[in-house]
């Protein structure tokens, strides 16, 4: 549950963007937990994740996205945030990933308990699974104050048409979708639609599961990258995403503190304009 106290973000370093439906500010880089937070209970595997979460809060980040699909990730997030005393500074986002109304309710109640977020800031329908059933529950829960925002997610362009149809039919607060320099297709229609409809956008797979780093291995950043504050390929990839005004927050996953700091660094300082974004895309495609 995000707590916007007077001093909570006074020292924030990550820039924020507005959630269109509410006017609430959200740091533009957050943290995904797929694979990276699905760990056991030993100190050796959890200590690095504590460092990640501590740095997230230190640098003004708040968004943590998870799902029941991600194994133990929800529980690990909740337990470690509680241990660090930052549970009330987190914008918790998770998903419902099952079929049937009662199964969905049970799963979401468990997720809220695991992530220690009540109300849950954002509940999303994972990959549109049984969305027609769950969307009724989510809007009911929003009215009851059990969740603050309603969203849908997908990670593949094959679902864009279905997402667009749902967005036009229902007053969603958020969508979550893939978008990257290597897969920019959602910017053609889905992101502009979200902007037109006043829906916030979370970006998943910003590095395409790490594949983008493989494509640039051994390659140097262009000399003009310094003009937009890019010191690494990670910042290059994220600044490309964040330069799209429809994007509210990107959620790269990591289990390493230095990568988390690098990721949040992309949300600091100036961002590329449309011309520079095109230049970034052209350069990447030329490699």
C-alpha positions as CSV (number, residue, x, y, z in Angstrom):
1,X,0.0,0.0,0.0
2,X,1.5,3.3,-1.1
3,X,1.7,5.8,1.7
4,X,2.4,9.3,0.4
5,X,3.3,11.0,3.6
6,X,4.8,14.5,3.7
7,X,8.4,13.3,3.9
8,X,8.1,9.9,2.1
9,X,9.4,11.1,-1.3
10,X,11.1,14.4,-0.3
11,X,14.5,12.9,-1.2
12,X,13.3,10.9,-4.2
13,X,15.7,10.8,-7.1
14,X,13.5,8.9,-9.6
15,X,11.2,11.1,-11.6
16,X,7.5,10.5,-11.4
17,X,4.6,10.4,-13.8
18,X,0.9,10.9,-13.2
19,X,-1.6,8.0,-13.0
20,X,-4.2,9.6,-15.3
21,X,-7.3,8.4,-13.5
22,X,-6.3,9.8,-10.1
23,X,-3.5,12.3,-10.5
24,X,-1.4,10.3,-8.1
25,X,2.4,10.4,-8.8
26,X,4.2,7.1,-9.5
27,X,8.0,6.7,-9.9
28,X,8.7,5.8,-13.5
29,X,10.9,2.8,-12.8
30,X,9.9,0.0,-10.5
31,X,10.7,-3.7,-10.0
32,X,9.4,-6.9,-11.5
33,X,9.7,-10.1,-9.6
34,X,9.3,-12.9,-12.2
35,X,12.0,-15.6,-11.5
36,X,14.2,-13.2,-9.5
37,X,12.2,-13.3,-6.2
38,X,11.1,-17.0,-6.4
39,X,13.6,-18.1,-3.8
40,X,13.8,-20.1,-0.6
41,X,14.1,-18.9,3.0
42,X,17.8,-19.1,3.5
43,X,19.7,-15.9,4.3
44,X,22.2,-16.5,1.5
45,X,19.5,-16.2,-1.2
46,X,17.4,-13.5,0.5
47,X,20.2,-11.1,1.5
48,X,20.8,-9.9,-2.1
49,X,17.0,-9.3,-2.5
50,X,17.0,-7.2,0.7
51,X,19.6,-5.1,-0.9
52,X,17.5,-4.7,-4.0
53,X,14.4,-3.6,-2.0
54,X,16.4,-1.3,0.3
55,X,17.9,0.4,-2.7
56,X,14.5,0.7,-4.4
57,X,13.2,2.6,-1.4
58,X,16.4,4.7,-1.0
59,X,16.2,5.9,-4.6
60,X,12.5,6.8,-4.4
61,X,11.1,3.8,-6.2
62,X,7.9,2.2,-5.0
63,X,6.3,-0.1,-7.7
64,X,6.8,-3.8,-7.1
65,X,4.9,-6.1,-9.5
66,X,4.3,-9.8,-8.8
67,X,1.9,-12.6,-9.5
68,X,0.8,-16.0,-8.1
69,X,2.3,-17.4,-11.3
70,X,5.7,-16.3,-10.0
71,X,6.0,-19.1,-7.3
72,X,7.1,-17.7,-4.0
73,X,7.7,-14.2,-5.2
74,X,4.7,-12.6,-3.5
75,X,5.6,-14.0,-0.1
76,X,9.2,-13.1,-0.4
77,X,8.3,-9.5,-1.3
78,X,5.9,-9.2,1.6
79,X,8.3,-10.8,4.1
80,X,11.3,-8.8,3.1
81,X,9.5,-5.5,2.9
82,X,8.1,-6.1,6.4
83,X,11.6,-7.0,7.7
84,X,13.0,-3.8,6.2
85,X,10.1,-1.7,7.4
86,X,9.1,-0.4,4.0
87,X,5.9,-2.3,3.4
88,X,3.9,1.0,3.7
89,X,6.1,2.7,1.1
90,X,5.4,0.2,-1.6
91,X,3.0,0.5,-4.5
92,X,2.0,-3.2,-4.6
93,X,0.9,-4.6,-7.8
94,X,-0.1,-8.3,-8.4
95,X,-2.5,-10.3,-10.5
96,X,-5.2,-12.9,-10.6
97,X,-4.2,-15.9,-12.5
98,X,-6.9,-18.6,-12.4
99,X,-10.3,-19.4,-13.7
100,X,-13.6,-19.0,-11.9
101,X,-15.0,-16.4,-9.6
102,X,-14.5,-18.1,-6.3
103,X,-11.0,-19.3,-7.3
104,X,-10.1,-15.8,-8.2
105,X,-11.4,-14.3,-5.0
106,X,-9.4,-16.9,-2.9
107,X,-6.3,-16.4,-4.9
108,X,-6.4,-12.6,-4.6
109,X,-7.1,-12.7,-0.9
110,X,-4.0,-14.9,-0.5
111,X,-1.9,-12.5,-2.6
112,X,-2.9,-9.5,-0.5
113,X,-1.9,-11.4,2.7
114,X,1.4,-12.6,1.1
115,X,2.4,-9.1,-0.1
116,X,1.3,-7.4,3.1
117,X,-0.6,-4.9,1.1
118,X,-4.1,-4.0,2.3
119,X,-5.6,-2.5,0.3
120,X,-3.6,-3.8,-2.7
121,X,-2.7,-0.8,-4.8
122,X,-3.2,-2.5,-8.2
123,X,-4.8,-5.9,-9.0
124,X,-4.5,-7.0,-12.6
125,X,-5.9,-9.9,-14.7
126,X,-2.9,-11.9,-15.7
127,X,-2.7,-12.5,-19.5
128,X,-6.4,-11.9,-19.7
129,X,-7.2,-15.3,-18.2
130,X,-10.9,-15.6,-17.6
131,X,-11.0,-11.8,-17.7
132,X,-14.8,-11.5,-18.1
133,X,-15.3,-13.2,-14.8
134,X,-12.5,-11.4,-12.8
135,X,-13.2,-7.9,-14.1
136,X,-16.5,-7.8,-12.3
137,X,-14.9,-8.9,-9.1
138,X,-12.1,-6.3,-9.5
139,X,-14.5,-3.4,-10.0
140,X,-16.6,-4.6,-7.0
141,X,-13.4,-4.8,-4.9
142,X,-12.4,-1.3,-6.0
143,X,-15.7,0.1,-4.9
144,X,-15.3,-1.7,-1.5
145,X,-11.8,-0.3,-1.0
146,X,-10.1,-3.7,-1.1
147,X,-8.0,-2.6,-4.1
148,X,-7.2,0.9,-5.4
149,X,-6.7,0.3,-9.1
150,X,-7.8,-2.2,-11.7
151,X,-5.7,-3.5,-14.6
152,X,-5.1,-6.1,-17.3
153,X,-1.8,-7.5,-18.5
154,X,-0.2,-9.4,-21.4
155,X,3.3,-9.8,-22.8
156,X,2.7,-10.7,-26.4
157,X,1.6,-8.7,-29.4
158,X,-0.9,-11.4,-30.4
159,X,-3.1,-10.1,-27.5
160,X,-3.1,-6.5,-28.5
161,X,-6.4,-6.5,-30.3
162,X,-8.1,-8.3,-27.3
163,X,-6.6,-5.8,-24.9
164,X,-7.7,-2.9,-27.0
165,X,-11.3,-4.2,-27.1
166,X,-11.4,-4.6,-23.3
167,X,-9.9,-1.1,-22.8
168,X,-12.6,0.4,-25.0
169,X,-15.4,-1.4,-23.1
170,X,-14.2,-1.0,-19.5
171,X,-12.8,2.0,-17.5
172,X,-9.5,0.4,-16.5
173,X,-7.0,2.3,-14.5
174,X,-3.9,0.4,-15.8
175,X,-2.7,-1.8,-18.6
176,X,0.5,-3.7,-18.5
177,X,2.2,-4.7,-21.7
178,X,5.5,-5.4,-23.4
179,X,7.5,-2.6,-25.1
180,X,11.2,-2.3,-25.9
181,X,13.6,-1.1,-28.4
182,X,13.6,-4.7,-29.8
183,X,9.8,-5.0,-29.7
184,X,8.3,-1.6,-30.1
185,X,5.0,-2.8,-31.6
186,X,2.7,-1.7,-28.8
187,X,3.6,1.9,-29.5
188,X,1.7,1.7,-32.8
189,X,-1.8,1.5,-31.4
190,X,-2.1,0.2,-27.9
191,X,0.0,2.8,-26.0
192,X,-1.7,5.7,-27.9
193,X,-5.1,4.2,-27.0
194,X,-4.2,4.0,-23.4
195,X,-3.1,7.6,-23.5
196,X,-6.4,8.6,-25.2
197,X,-8.5,6.7,-22.7
198,X,-6.6,8.0,-19.6
199,X,-5.1,4.7,-18.6
200,X,-1.7,4.3,-16.9
201,X,0.8,1.9,-18.5
202,X,3.2,-0.5,-16.9
203,X,5.9,-1.9,-19.2
204,X,7.0,-5.5,-18.8
205,X,9.8,-7.3,-20.6
206,X,11.8,-4.1,-21.1
207,X,14.9,-6.2,-21.8
208,X,13.0,-9.0,-23.5
209,X,14.0,-11.5,-20.9
210,X,17.6,-10.4,-21.2
211,X,17.8,-11.1,-24.9
212,X,18.5,-7.4,-25.7
213,X,21.8,-7.6,-23.8
214,X,22.9,-10.6,-25.9
215,X,22.3,-8.5,-29.0
216,X,24.6,-5.7,-27.9
217,X,27.3,-7.9,-26.3
218,X,30.6,-6.5,-27.3
219,X,29.0,-3.4,-28.9
220,X,29.7,0.1,-27.7
221,X,27.1,2.7,-26.9
222,X,26.9,5.4,-29.6
223,X,29.0,8.5,-28.8
224,X,25.8,10.6,-28.5
225,X,24.4,8.4,-25.7
226,X,26.0,10.7,-23.2
227,X,23.7,13.5,-24.4
228,X,20.7,11.7,-22.9
229,X,22.6,10.5,-19.8
230,X,23.1,6.8,-20.9
231,X,26.1,5.2,-19.2
232,X,25.0,1.7,-20.0
233,X,22.9,-0.4,-22.3
234,X,20.4,-0.9,-19.5
235,X,19.8,2.8,-19.3
236,X,19.7,3.1,-23.1
237,X,17.0,0.4,-23.2
238,X,14.9,2.0,-20.4
239,X,15.3,5.6,-21.5
240,X,14.0,4.5,-24.9
241,X,10.9,3.1,-23.2
242,X,10.4,6.1,-20.8
243,X,10.6,8.6,-23.7
244,X,7.2,7.4,-24.8
245,X,4.8,9.8,-22.9
246,X,2.1,7.1,-22.6
247,X,4.4,5.0,-20.4
248,X,3.9,5.5,-16.7
249,X,6.4,3.0,-15.2
250,X,8.8,0.3,-16.5
251,X,9.2,-2.8,-14.3
252,X,12.5,-4.6,-15.0
253,X,13.3,-7.5,-12.8
254,X,16.5,-8.1,-11.0
255,X,18.0,-9.8,-8.0
256,X,21.2,-7.6,-7.9
257,X,21.4,-4.3,-6.2
258,X,23.8,-2.7,-8.6
259,X,21.4,-3.6,-11.5
260,X,18.5,-2.1,-9.6
261,X,20.5,1.1,-9.1
262,X,21.3,1.2,-12.8
263,X,17.7,0.6,-13.7
264,X,16.4,3.4,-11.5
265,X,19.2,5.7,-12.9
266,X,17.3,5.6,-16.2
267,X,14.5,7.4,-14.5
268,X,16.7,10.3,-13.5
269,X,17.5,13.4,-15.5
270,X,16.3,14.3,-18.9
271,X,14.7,11.8,-21.3
272,X,15.0,11.6,-25.1
273,X,12.6,13.5,-27.2
274,X,10.8,11.8,-30.1
275,X,13.6,12.6,-32.5
276,X,16.2,11.1,-30.3
277,X,14.0,8.0,-29.6
278,X,13.9,7.4,-33.3
279,X,17.6,7.7,-33.5
280,X,18.0,5.2,-30.7
281,X,15.8,2.7,-32.5
282,X,17.7,3.2,-35.7
283,X,21.1,2.7,-34.0
284,X,19.9,-0.5,-32.3
285,X,18.5,-1.9,-35.5
286,X,21.8,-1.2,-37.3
287,X,23.8,-3.4,-34.9
